[in-house]
Amino acid sequence: MDLETGLLRAFVTAVRAGSISRAAAALEQTQPALSQQIRRLERTVGRPLLHRTSSGVTLTPAGETLLPYAERILALSAQALTDARHMLTGHCGIGLIEDLAAARLPQALADFAGVHPDATLEVISVSGPAMRHAFESGRLDLALCDPTYLPEPPRWSVRLPLTWAFAPGFDTRTDPLPLVLFSQPCRWRAPVLDTLDAAGRRWRVVFESTGLAGVLAAVRAGLGVAALLPANLDADLTAAADTARLPALPDVELGLIRRSGTEGDPLVDAVEAVLRGLV
């Protein structure tokens, strides 16, 4: 039995959106139609891929196994269409926030580079202010980050869910709640703290890091909980399946800006398509 790309796209979009309803809206489908596609994929695989709750969806173990393959299949499908149309050459500078650079985008870009040996990709992952500087200095052709750091309105934007992450066995009833946070500047930090305050949940900061690796290490060690993108969770971390102990987190926005003068550049067009397909 083959894995249909349409079904894989429905599954991946549901995981990124964090709910069937948000994924259906993103794909301009009805919720029942999208649910049916995911059930068809589950029948093909032979195992449930998603845990469905009133607050959204999370991955089952089978879903965690399938997700990276599904993302690579979709990315390679898009690249194959590009290859069939024209050969790509030249240079493209890409700026990614670390939350994406540490997830599956690098693999997709590596696959892209492998099938386009005459094209050069330069990828940097820095803070929002540094990203803006790199873009304005001409180093970057594309930048994908918090749109508040971009020098002009983004070409397109997407909203992604945050989820609470903690080590297995961590007691989320601890009061005050130990938090692992990204150091300033971090535009997602204030909304997370505001959410806890609005829920009347006391908190204290136990660990801060300027990088995702430090945050993940602290959470894995059981120091506290962190608000992360679902793509950055792994088998060593647990995601909150409901909001009984921890309040629901707000979505965050990512935006992409493209350097003027690159319109019609086949390489930049192709890389932008890869970014769109994986975020």
N, C-alpha and C positions, 0 to 999 in steps of 0.2 A: 504494500500500500504506500502511496506517495503522500508526502506532506504538501498540501496546497498552500501556495504563498498567500492567497487571500485569507485563509484560516489562520495562518501564522501571523499575518498583519493584525487581525482582530485580537488575537491572544496578546501580542506584544503591546498593542495600544491600550488594552485593558490593564495590563500590568503597570505601564507608565502612568496612566491616568489615575489608577487606584480605585476605579469603580467602573462598572459596566455602563452606567448612564453617561458618565463623562466621556468614556471611550466612544460610545455611540454618537454623541454630539460631535466629537472630533472627526469621526469618519463619515458624518452626515448620513447615519443609518438610524433605524429605530432600535430601541433597546431589545425588544424580542428577537429581531433579526440578528443582532450581534451575539446575543446569548445562544442562539441556535448554532451560529458558526463555531463558537467556542465549544459547545457540546459535541459538534461533529468532529472537531480536532481531538477532543478527549476520547471519543469512540475510536478514532484512528490510532491514538497512542495506547489506548487500553487502560488508562489510569486518569483520575481527576487531576487537573492542572491548577485549579484555583480553589481557595477557601472563600466562600461567599458569605458575607455577614451584612447586617443592616448598615454598617459604616463603610463598606467597600469590599475589595478583594485583596487577598494575599496569596502568595505562591505556596503550593504543596511541594513536597520533595521532588515529585516528578516534574512539576512546573519549573523549579529551580534548575533542574537538569536540562530541560528543553530550551529555556529562555536564551542562553548564549548562542545555541545553534540557530534558533529562529531569527535572532537579530543578524547573524552573519549571513544566513540564507537570503534575507530581505536585502541586505546591503549588497551582496554579490549579484543578486538579480538586477538591481538598479545599475550596478557597474557594468554588467554584461550588456545591457541595452546601450549604455554609453559607448562601450568598446565597439559594438557592432556598427555604430554610426560614424565614429571618427577616432583617430589616434590623438592622444592628449600629450602635449609637451608644455614646457615652461615652468614657472615657479608660483607657488601659492602659499602665503603666510596665513596661519590659522591660530587664533587665540581662543582657548577654552578655559572655563573655570575649572578648578581642580576636581570638583565633584563629578564632572563629566570626564575629565582626563583620566581619572582613576577607575572609571567604569568601562564600558565596552566601545566607546568611540575610538580609542587608540587602535583596537584590533581592526575595526572597520577601515580606518585610514591606512593601516598597514596592509590590509588586503588590497585596498585601492592602489597603493604605491606598487604592490607586487605585480599588478596587471597593467600598470602604466609606468614602465621603467624609464621612459624619457621625461616624465614629469617629476618635479621636485616639490615635496611638501615640507614646510617648516612649521612645526607646532610648538606653541609656547603656552604654559599654564602659570599665570601670575595673578596677583590680587586685582580687584576691580580698577583702582586708580592706575596701576601699572599697565593694565590692559588698555585703558583709554590712551595712555601715553604712547604705547607701542602702535596703536592704531593711528593716532594723529601724526606720528613720526614717519608713517608709510611702511612700517615693517609688516603690517598685517593687511591681508586682503579681506579676510572674514574674521569677525569676533563674535563669540557666543558667550554671553554672560548676563548678569543682572542688568536690565536695560537702563537703570538709573546711572550707570557708569558710562554709558555710550554717549558720544558727542551729538547725536541726533536720533530721531525716532527710529526704531528698528524696522527692517524690511518685513520681518514677521516675528511673532512671539508665541510662546507656549506656556501654559501653566502646568506645573508639576506638583504632586503631593509630597509633603514631608511625613515621615513616620518616626515614632519613638523607637529607638533601638537600645538594647541592653543585653548584658551577658546572661546566659541561662542561669536560673537560680537567683537572679537579682530581685530583691523585694521592692516593687514599685510603690509600696505603701510607706516607705521610709519618709519620715517627716523631720525636718524639711527635705525636699527631694534633692538628691545630689545631681548636679548638672555638669556635663562635659560640653564645653562650648568652643566655637571658633573665636579666636581673638579678633579684636577690631583691626581694620574695618571689615565688618560682616553685616550686610543689609538684612540677612535673615535672622539675626540674633534678637533684635527688638521684638518682632512679631511672636517669636517663641516665648519670650519672657512675658509679653502682654497676654498671651493665651493662658499661661499659668496664673497670672495675677487675676484675670477675669474669672477664672474657675475657683479662686480662693485657695489655690494650692501654694503653700510656702515652698521656697526653694533656696539653694545655696550653690555657688559655683565651686566645684572641687578641682577642676582641671580646665585649662585653656591651651589651645594650640593654634599656630598660624597655618597648619597643614592638616589635611585629611588623615594622613598616616598617624599623627599623634592623637587625633580624636578617636580613631578606630582602636588604637592600642589601649587607650585609657578605658574605653567602653568594654573591650574584651577582657580587661583585667578586673572588671567589676567595680570600677570607681564610681560610676554613675550612669545616667541615661543621656542620650544625645538625640537631636532631631536631624535625620539624614534623608537623602533621597533613597527610595527603595532600591535603586540600581547599585547602591554602595553597601547593601547588606550582604552578608555571607553566612556560611553555615555556622560560624562561631557566635553569631548574634541573633537575638530574638526580636521580632517586631511586635508591637502592641496590636493584638487582634481586635480589641474593642476599647471603648473610652470609659470603662467603669472606673479605672484607677487613674488614668492619664487623659487629660482633655484632648479632643481632636485638634490637630495642628492645621494651620492655614496652608493653602497652596502658595507656591512661590512662582515668580515669573522669570523666564529667560527670554532674551531677545537677541536677534542676530542683525548685525550691521555689516554692510559691504562697502568697500572703498569705491568712491566714485572713479569712473574711468575704466572699471572692469566689466561693465555691462557688455554682454556678448562674448566674453572670454570663455572658451569652451572648458578650460580647466577649472576656473572658478565656478562656472555653472555646475560642473559635475560634482565638485566638492560640496557646494551648497546643497545639492540634492542628497548627498550622503548624510549631511548634518540634519536635514529635514526628516530623513527617513529613520533616524536613530534617536531623536529627542522626543 
